[in-house]
Amino acid sequence: MTRIIFFGTPEPAAKALRALVKDGHEVGAVFTRPDRISGRSRKPRPTSVNEAAVELGLPVHTPSGLHGDDVRNQLTATPADIYVVLAYGRILPTAILALPALGVLNVHPSLLPLYRGPSPVVTAIRDGASETGVSVMLLDEGMDTGPVIGQSAAVPITESDTAESLTEQLFTMGVDLLVKTIPAWERGDIEGVSQDDALATVTSLIEKSDGELDFGKPALNIARAIRAYHPWPGTFTRWDGKLLKILEASVFGMGANFRPGVVSIDGGRLIIGTGHGSLDVKRVQLEGRGVVFAEEFLRGYPAIEGASLPDPD
């Protein structure tokens, strides 16, 4: 039975925690992010991992940071062979990485060394990658640079995949891979494979401003961005002094007879010109309103025809 200390925060990590316990591993402690204010009630809410740990009867720690004697003392007081990290949201200090005898395992949603860093799924969709996957790796001092000890087969990225749907798919695969990999790693049946830095690509943090659409870009690139930035930060433009979120769109035509940002109506479809081709917008949300299909939006706001997006400030 492997003794584990688990680090994680969102629902995919909670699923991994449950799977490890179900598989018979001894989880001695769980570290997760502190409660956060959320929802209309503005009340502190525990993370999904915190809720799962309480449900499973596991000790939970919610430090605001990982540097300092308190955290180190909590870790050293709990016997563990392996630490497991899955979407924890903080970088583990070098001193913590050195504690477990069998290392610190991390589930990363890409086929490393591709798409290292904080936004592998978003970047793969936005870049138009044809496939991706998931890796189990040993954490070291670099950003996703450690040896890989398990990797999935390649997963096709489809035209309907969003960052939300693909992330869920990859982490489901990652949990299965993790559960299979840990016993083999503990027995010494597998070895870590060093990554080829020459093949590496690195992603960056996504900002809220990344969601503002530039209709001077090709329609294909914009359609990918809409899928990549769902659900956060979302993609948006401005019309009639309000924020207009574009939640779903496809490439309508790749001809050159569309002026970037200019809205037209074609058979009840909301069409926006781009730098190359145009977008057929499927679903939108005007500031202060609910999400609607484009046809319903056009019935309520026909004046958008001929508008040039975004409206000037």
URRAHU-V59920 format. One line per field, one symbol per residue. ss: DSSP state (H for helix, E for strand, L for the rest). psi: psi as a letter, one per 30 degrees, with the letter a starting at -180 (. if undefined). burial: b if it has 9 or more other C-alpha atoms within 8 Angstrom, else e. Layout:
BEGIN
ss: ???
psi: ???
burial: ???
END
This chain:
BEGIN
ss: LLEEEEEELLHHHHHHHHHHHHLLLEEEEEELLLLEEELLLLEEELLHHHHHHHHHLLLEELLLLLLLHHHHHHHHLLLLLEEEEELLLLLLLHHHHLLLLLLEEEEELLLLLLLELLLHHHHHHHHLLLEELLEEEELLLLLLLLLEEEELLLEELLLLLLHHHHHHHHHHHHHHHHHHHHHHHHHLLLLLELLLHHHLLELLLLLHHHHELLLLLEHHHHHHHHHHLLLLLLLEEEELLEEEEEEEEEEEELLLLLLLLEEEEELLEEEEELLELEEEEEEEEELLLLLEEHHHHHHHLHHHLLLELLLLL
psi: kkkkkkkleaeeeeeeeeeeeefgkjjflkklllkkkllffhkkklleeeeeeeefhkkkkilflfkleeeeeeeffjkkekkkkjheglkkleeeffekegajkkkkilikgkhlafheeeeeeefgkflaakkklkkafljhflkkfkkllkkkjlffkleeeeeeeefeeeeeeeeeeeeeeefgfllkkkkjfffkkkllkklefffkkjgflkeeeeeeeeeegkfkglklakkhglkjkjfkllkekglghkkkfkklkjhgkjkklafjalkjkekljkkfllklleeeeeefifffkfljklkk.
burial: ebbbbbbbbbebbbbbbbbbbeeebbbbbbbbbbbbebeeeeeeebbbbbbbbbeeebbbebbeebeeeebbeeeeebebbbbbbbbbeeeebeeebeebeebbbbbbbbbbbbbbbebbbbbbbbeebeebbbbbbbbbeeebbbbbbbbbeeeebeeebbbbebbbebbbbbbebbbebebbbbeeeeebeebeeeebeebeeeeeebbebebbbbbebbbbbbbbbbeebbbbbbbeeebbbbbbbbbbebeeebebbbbbbeeebbbbbbbbbbbbbbbbbbeeeeebbbbebbeeeeebeebbbebee
END
